[in-house]
Amino acid sequence: MLHPIAEANETTIFGSLTPDEFYSRHSVTHSSDFITDPRGLKLFTQWWTPLPPTKPIGFIAVIHGYTGVSSWLIQLTSVLFASSGFVTCAIDHQGHGLSDGLPAYIPDINPVVDDCILFFDAFRKKFAANLPAFLYTESLGGAIGLYITLRQKGVWDGLVLNGAMCGVSPKFKPPWPLELLLPLAAPLIPTWKWVPTRGTIAAVSFKEEWKKKLAIACPNRYMSRPRVGTALEFLRVCQDLQGKFEEVDVPFLIVHGAEDVVCDPRCVEDLYKRAASRDKSIKIYEGMWHQMVGEPQENCDLVFGDVVEWLKSRAHSHKGKDPA
């Protein structure tokens, strides 16, 4: 199995193909639409469906991370899932991609979680009502996915946490004493692009240089420093989630790079130990960084091969599911 990143180049995820040619090559269809959330924000959504004769075996809701968008690198993973037999959908969070909102400003995670639940529930009811349902998450998306499963007990058949934000690495946090000043600064200058980090996210996430360039080439990608209100909320989210690890009771797979300097691998190891889930797996990959898709192709295929295998095994073992 080759992850579709193998077909990309440093300027476009589709390589030498048009989008339609790319989807056809992978035997999937693609559609998109905007929804309006209760706050009046227009949010971009999209989905990928396997073409016949492939019979759908499950439903996957994809949740991207901070500064990410559903139409770029994570779209390639979504296409991989669809070509593997999963009806797959994704949403751009507020302030990300094509969705409304001040760029990369998330002062409160709860409306973002609400937006995901609103879209995923409606999409599943319309397109995948009888299929086993999974969440696939990356980075900040991992925190959002955990909140979703904590709110929707028994709704999801599995959760994949790829480089999940359960704790920000000390190697990436703002240097002391600036971290201590965030609670004081946030009420006064919440939207300021003020928070220094130890390296840009792209620079410390993508091991392959050409993939780093591809990530930076993403349209609508936020490249500035984190906003004060966003940084403070992310630190609060990590602390809050760490106090709820025992409440996590959903089948899950953790995949995480041992050399991740953005999201601390020790925190997902703690989640694995403390979670109430009976079906739980963890794979910490030696030498790998934050973005698995940014690894050399051999590493990328290893990780996503493990992810697809885990998803397929849970989909096929789902009660009453025909594994054909």
N, C-alpha and C positions, 0 to 999 in steps of 0.2 A: 504494500500500500504506500503510495506517495501522497503526502499532503500537497494540496494544490499550490502552495507557496513555491513549489518547484517550477511552476510555469510563469511566475512573475518576474519582473525585472526591477531595477531601482527607481523606476518612475511610475509604473502601473501594476496593479495586482493581476490584470488580465494578460500581461505579456504582449504577444504579437496579435492576440485575438480581440475582436469586439466583445462587449459583454454578452450579446446573444450567442455568439459563437462559443464563448467560454461555457455558458450554461448548457448549451447543446452538447458540447464535448463531454460534460460530466453527467449528462442525462437527467437534468433537473430543470424545472421551470422557476421563474422568479417573478414576484409581484411586489408592489409597494403601495402605501396609502398613508394619509395623515389622519390622526385621531385628535380630538380635543378633550383635554382632561378637565376635571371640575374647576380648576383655577383659570380656565380659558386659554391654556397654552396649547399650541398646535405641536404635536409630537410625531416625528417620522417613524413609521413602522415598515417592515418588509418581511418577506417569507420566501422559502425555497421548498419545493416539493419534488420528490422523485418521480420520474416519468415511467410509465408502463414499459416493460412488464414488471418492473420492480414494485412489489407490494409494500406499502408502509407498515413498519413494525413498531413504530413509536412516535412520540412527539417530543421535540426539544425546544425549550425557550432559552435563547442565548442572551446573556447579560454582559455588556462590555464594561471596561474599566474607565477610570479617570483619564480624561483627554482622548479617550478612544471614540470610535464611531462604529456603527453597525455595518457600514458600507465598505470598509477598507480591509485590514488584515483579518479581522475576526469574521468577515464575510467569507473568506476562503475556508475557514474552519466550518462555517455554516454550510457551505457547498459540500464539504467532505461529509458532514452528517447527512445531508439530503441524499447524496449519491450512495450512502450506506443504508438507506431505507427509512430515514426519519423525516417526518414533516417538521420543518424548522422555521422558527420566527425570531425576530429581534426588534428592539426599539432603541432609538437614540434618547438618552436621558436629557433632561432639561439643560440647556446651555451647551449641548454637544451635537455635533453633526448638523443635521438639517432641522433639528427641533428648536422651538422658541426658548428664550431665556438668555440672560447675560452669560457670555462664554465662560464655561468651566466654573460657574458659581453655584455651589450646593451648600447653603447655610444650614439646611435641615434635610437629613436623609429620608425622613418619613414620607414626604410627598413623592419622592422618586420611587420608593417601594410601592406606594399606592398606585403610581402610574403603571409600573410593571404588572402588578396584580390585575389592574383593570384591563390592560391589553391582553395579557396571557390568558386570562379566564375567558374573555370574549372570543379570542382566536381559537382556543381549544374547543369551546362549545360549537363553533361554526365549522371547523375543519378537521378536528381530531378528537371528537368526543369519546370514542370507544378505544382509544389508543393509550398505552401506558405513557405517563408524562414525566419528563426529566428537565432539570435546570442545568445548563452549562454556563459557568461563570469564569471571568478572569479578573484578577486584581480587586479593585473596588467592587466589581460585580459579585465577588465572593461574599462580601459583607451584605450586599443587597439580597443575594440568594439565601443566605442564612436567615435574614429577617423574614423573607417570604415564607420559608418553611416553618419558622417559629410561629408565624401568624396562621398559616394554613396547614395545620396538623392533619396528616393523613391524605392530603390532596396530591402530593408529589411522590412518585415512585423512585426517585433517585436524584442526587445532586452531585455534580462534578465541580470541584474547587481547584482551579488552575491558578497558581500564584496568588492565592486568596489574601485579601487585606484583613487579617485578623489582628495584626499588629504591624506598625511601621518600623522598619529596621532602624536601629540606632545609627547605622552608617548612612542613612538618608535623611533623618530628621533634621530640622533646623538646629544649628549649633547653640549650645547653652551660651547666654541666658535667653536667647530669642524665643525658644519654645515656651518659657515661663511668662513671656510678655503677651502671648497670643490672647489669653482671656481678657487682658486689659485693652488690647488694641482692637479686638473684634467688634465691640459695640460702637467704636468711634470710626473705624475705617474698614468695615467688613468686606468691601469689594476691591480694596487696593491690592495690586499685584506686588506684594511686599515681602512675602515669605521666602527667604533664601533656603535652598536645599543643597546637599552636597553632590552636585552634578545634576544634569537634566535627566528626566525620566527616560527619554530615548537613548541617551548616551550610556546609561548604566543598565538598560534592559535588553538591548539587542546585541548579541555577540558578533554576528556577521555584519560587516561594514555595509554591504549593499542593502541588507534588510533594514539597517538603521536609516539609510537614505530613503528607502521606500516608505518607512513609517513617517518620516519628516515630510515626504511629498504628499501625504494624505490631504485632500481638500478639507477645509474647515477644522483641521487639527489645531488645538490650542497649544502654543509654544512658549507662552510667558510663564513667569513665576506663579505659584499658587496664590490665590486670593486669601486674605486673612481669615475671612469667615469660613471658607472651604477647609483650610488647613485645620482650624480649630475643631470643626465638626468631624473631620476624619479621625482626629486623635480621640475625640469623645466616643465615636462609634466603636473604635477598637477596644477602648476600656469597657464600654457597655457590653459588647459581645463577649469579651473574656469573662464577664460575670454571669454569662448565660450558657456557657458551653455544656453544662450538664443537662440543659433543656433540649439540646439538639437530638432529635429522634427520627431521623430520616436516613435511608440508605445513602452512603456517600463514598466518593472516591476523591482523595487529595492527591494532586500531582504538583510538585514544587521543586524548584531548583535549589540545590544546596548552597549555591553561591549567589542567591537572590539578595541584593542589597537594597531593595525597595520595600518588599513585604517580608517580614521576619519569618523564616522557616520554623523557628522554635515555637512560634505561636500556633501554627497549624498542627505541630506535633502535640502541643498541649490540648488542642481541640480534639484530636484523635483519641487521646488517652481519656479525656473526661466525658466525651459525648455519650449519651444514652443509647445511641444507635447500635443495634445488634449486627447489622450488615455495614461494616465500615472498613475501608482500605486506605493505605497511605503509601505513596511512592515518592521518596526524596531522591532526586537524580544528581549524583555527584558531578560537580563541575559546571552545572547548568545555571543560567541566569534567570532573570524575572520573566522574560517573554520566551516561552518555549518555541514559538513560531520563528523567533529570531536566532535560533540555534542552527548549526550546520544541518543539512538535510537528514543525515543519518540519525541525529539526536531528535530532530523534529518528528520524524516518522516513528521512532521508538515511543515517544510520549503519546502521540495521537493514536498510534496503534493500540496502546494500552487503554486509552480513553474509549475508543470505538468498541474494543473488545468488551470492556466493562458494561457499556451501554447496551450492546447487543445481547449480552448474557442476561441482563436484568429484563430487557424487553421480551426475550423469548421465554423466560421463566415466569412472566406475569400470568396470573391466574386467568385461565380461559383464553389465552392468546395462542393463535395458530402461528407456529414459528416458521411457516413456509415463506 
